[in-house]
Amino acid sequence: MLLGLGGNNGSTVTAAILANKHRLSWHTKEGLQHANYLVSRKSLLTENQYKAERVVLN
């Protein structure tokens, strides 16, 4: 478990869980945004697009 949290995806998942738990929100150009698991998961999936190797998430 600790090894998994050391990588980029582990820290992203941890941040998403905490943001949703504490119901964080922030202001953007488009308006007020709230933390939700759908957007957090999308961030995880798009992060791997920019790496040289393709990672398939099942």
Wavefront OBJ file of the C-alpha trace (Angstrom):
o trace
v 0.000 0.000 0.000
v 2.745 2.476 0.895
v 4.604 1.746 -2.335
v 1.477 2.520 -4.353
v 1.019 5.870 -2.622
v 4.546 6.925 -3.569
v 3.790 7.234 -7.290
v 1.885 9.879 -9.230
v -1.334 7.890 -9.448
v -1.247 6.994 -5.757
v -0.909 10.602 -4.678
v -3.602 11.677 -7.168
v -6.048 9.090 -5.809
v -5.253 10.098 -2.228
v -5.812 13.774 -3.054
v -9.113 12.955 -4.790
v -10.362 10.964 -1.799
v -9.459 13.758 0.617
v -10.946 16.472 -1.629
v -14.231 14.584 -1.845
v -14.249 13.752 1.863
v -13.816 17.424 2.793
v -16.093 18.644 -0.051
v -13.513 21.073 -1.423
v -14.449 23.714 -3.987
v -12.518 26.377 -5.898
v -13.111 29.207 -8.373
v -12.112 28.918 -12.044
v -12.814 30.972 -15.176
v -15.912 28.826 -15.751
v -17.221 29.366 -12.208
v -17.257 27.474 -8.948
v -15.977 23.889 -9.196
v -16.588 21.153 -6.638
v -14.532 18.025 -6.065
v -16.113 14.869 -7.460
v -14.883 11.375 -8.213
v -15.765 11.511 -11.924
v -13.400 14.388 -12.693
v -10.733 12.928 -10.399
v -10.839 9.632 -12.265
v -10.652 11.451 -15.613
v -7.478 13.183 -14.427
v -5.926 9.812 -13.657
v -6.758 8.482 -17.104
v -5.532 11.526 -19.043
v -2.288 11.757 -17.068
v -1.020 8.599 -18.759
v -1.597 9.978 -22.290
v 1.546 12.078 -22.074
v 3.893 9.243 -21.155
v 5.936 7.421 -23.788
v 4.441 4.053 -22.921
v 0.749 3.237 -23.112
v -0.844 2.132 -19.843
v -4.123 0.213 -19.985
v -6.387 0.571 -16.948
v -8.828 -2.267 -16.373
l 1 2 3 4 5 6 7 8 9 10 11 12 13 14 15 16 17 18 19 20 21 22 23 24 25 26 27 28 29 30 31 32 33 34 35 36 37 38 39 40 41 42 43 44 45 46 47 48 49 50 51 52 53 54 55 56 57 58
